[in-house]
Amino acid sequence: MQKLFVIFFCLLFSIGCAQVADQKKNSRLYQVSTLQALIQGVYDGPTTIKDLKQHGDMGIGTFNRLDGEMVAFDNDFYQVKANGSVVRVREEMKTPFASVTFFGPADKEEIVDVNNLDKLHDHISEMIPSGNYFYAIRVRGLFDEIKLRSVPAQKKPYRPLTEVVKEQKIFNYRKIQGSIVGFFSPMFVKDLRVAGYHLHFLSKDRTKGGHVLNCRIKKAVVELQRLNKFLLCLPKHEGFSGLELKETLQNQIDSVEKEKISRPKE
């Protein structure tokens, strides 16, 4: 009887491992809400981190009330607050906007002496055979400099994101080890999410992080995974259903995603 139990347990374990491996091999990009909704001030959502983990172990986003930046990898989710502190996220916390996937990189390349974020984008783009797909990205290594941001939690009535980012907190770090994680998205989804690159950072010791505005990399490894599927989960509440989501808000997207201050000197 005991032998049968051991065999049964081993079968269950093997099936579970096979499912996880298949899940990573056939990963999809799972997104909660739309960037347009976030820009217009939809800062509350019903999706918990526990729910989010059912769809991915790596990703980026924010939290209800726009309370900081989300950075996740290896199934650990972190919150980078506006004061620069980093805390591990409780599973009952909720998000109005996030993107996750089960990360299983198929491509890897070492990079050295990358002078700014645009150059990093160029290196990754050389690894991407087609810009018509989504890609999950992780860049692990030593950063000579990195410029990050987070935003403070908001109070109702919520203001548009273009106003909130004027109060963003900037963090500059030097000689720091860590990981950039995020996604590349094709241009045809620009009304749903950031087209091109959207990247967040977390230090190796899990004490520093944020949305990446710029960086200078000494040495790092870029890991890349193509995602052929995209699942969008729309909120079921009046804050979302009452919005006018008709126009492309590219100017607003650029204003909240891109750096407006000078880059580190090359």
Secondary structure in CASP SS format (residue, H / E / C, confidence):
PFRMAT SS
TARGET T0000
AUTHOR 0000-0000-0000
METHOD secondary structure of the structure
MODEL  1
M C 1.00
Q H 1.00
K H 1.00
L H 1.00
F H 1.00
V H 1.00
I H 1.00
F H 1.00
F H 1.00
C H 1.00
L H 1.00
L H 1.00
F H 1.00
S H 1.00
I H 1.00
G H 1.00
C H 1.00
A H 1.00
Q H 1.00
V H 1.00
A H 1.00
D H 1.00
Q H 1.00
K H 1.00
K H 1.00
N C 1.00
S C 1.00
R E 1.00
L E 1.00
Y E 1.00
Q E 1.00
V E 1.00
S C 1.00
T C 1.00
L H 1.00
Q H 1.00
A H 1.00
L H 1.00
I H 1.00
Q C 1.00
G C 1.00
V C 1.00
Y C 1.00
D C 1.00
G C 1.00
P C 1.00
T E 1.00
T E 1.00
I H 1.00
K H 1.00
D H 1.00
L H 1.00
K H 1.00
Q C 1.00
H C 1.00
G C 1.00
D C 1.00
M E 1.00
G E 1.00
I E 1.00
G E 1.00
T E 1.00
F C 1.00
N H 1.00
R H 1.00
L H 1.00
D C 1.00
G C 1.00
E E 1.00
M E 1.00
V E 1.00
A E 1.00
F E 1.00
D C 1.00
N C 1.00
D E 1.00
F E 1.00
Y E 1.00
Q E 1.00
V E 1.00
K C 1.00
A C 1.00
N C 1.00
G C 1.00
S C 1.00
V E 1.00
V E 1.00
R E 1.00
V C 1.00
R C 1.00
E C 1.00
E C 1.00
M C 1.00
K E 1.00
T E 1.00
P C 1.00
F C 1.00
A E 1.00
S E 1.00
V E 1.00
T E 1.00
F C 1.00
F C 1.00
G C 1.00
P C 1.00
A C 1.00
D E 1.00
K E 1.00
E E 1.00
E E 1.00
I E 1.00
V E 1.00
D E 1.00
V E 1.00
N C 1.00
N C 1.00
L H 1.00
D H 1.00
K H 1.00
L H 1.00
H H 1.00
D H 1.00
H H 1.00
I H 1.00
S H 1.00
E H 1.00
M H 1.00
I C 1.00
P C 1.00
S C 1.00
G C 1.00
N C 1.00
Y C 1.00
F E 1.00
Y E 1.00
A E 1.00
I E 1.00
R E 1.00
V E 1.00
R E 1.00
G E 1.00
L E 1.00
F E 1.00
D E 1.00
E E 1.00
I E 1.00
K E 1.00
L E 1.00
R E 1.00
S E 1.00
V C 1.00
P C 1.00
A C 1.00
Q C 1.00
K C 1.00
K C 1.00
P C 1.00
Y C 1.00
R C 1.00
P C 1.00
L H 1.00
T H 1.00
E H 1.00
V H 1.00
V H 1.00
K H 1.00
E H 1.00
Q C 1.00
K E 1.00
I E 1.00
F E 1.00
N E 1.00
Y E 1.00
R E 1.00
K E 1.00
I E 1.00
Q E 1.00
G E 1.00
S E 1.00
I E 1.00
V E 1.00
G E 1.00
F E 1.00
F E 1.00
S E 1.00
P C 1.00
M H 1.00
F H 1.00
V H 1.00
K C 1.00
D C 1.00
L C 1.00
R C 1.00
V C 1.00
A C 1.00
G E 1.00
Y E 1.00
H E 1.00
L E 1.00
H E 1.00
F E 1.00
L E 1.00
S E 1.00
K C 1.00
D C 1.00
R C 1.00
T C 1.00
K C 1.00
G E 1.00
G E 1.00
H E 1.00
V E 1.00
L E 1.00
N E 1.00
C E 1.00
R E 1.00
I E 1.00
K E 1.00
K E 1.00
A E 1.00
V E 1.00
V E 1.00
E E 1.00
L E 1.00
Q E 1.00
R E 1.00
L E 1.00
N C 1.00
K E 1.00
F E 1.00
L E 1.00
L E 1.00
C E 1.00
L C 1.00
P C 1.00
K C 1.00
H C 1.00
E H 1.00
G H 1.00
F H 1.00
S H 1.00
G C 1.00
L C 1.00
E C 1.00
L C 1.00
K C 1.00
E C 1.00
T C 1.00
L C 1.00
Q H 1.00
N H 1.00
Q H 1.00
I H 1.00
D H 1.00
S H 1.00
V H 1.00
E H 1.00
K C 1.00
E C 1.00
K C 1.00
I C 1.00
S C 1.00
R C 1.00
P C 1.00
K C 1.00
E C 1.00
END
